[in-house]
């Protein structure tokens, strides 16, 4: 086996992105929430906290904590309208994450 790229080729930004996104996706519930949001966004459907509570068997406070972690990592963008917060998957960050992790791939 050989390493495709030297570790020096990976920027500090890439390393921070990998650790942040990996940490956010490391919890099974957050992974499921993110996938649910991606699916709903693809179907052009809005997703708010109430939708997540309705579709997952967790308290609103638990959902909010998980969503905060996904938002801080940049995987989810939020938009507030009236009293509701709507969630949108940030596919750009996911793509950056995938590309950054490829730099660590061993061939």
Helices and strands as residue ranges (DSSP letters): G 7-9, H 12-25, H 28-42, H 49-55, H 60-72, E 76-81, E 84-89, H 91-102
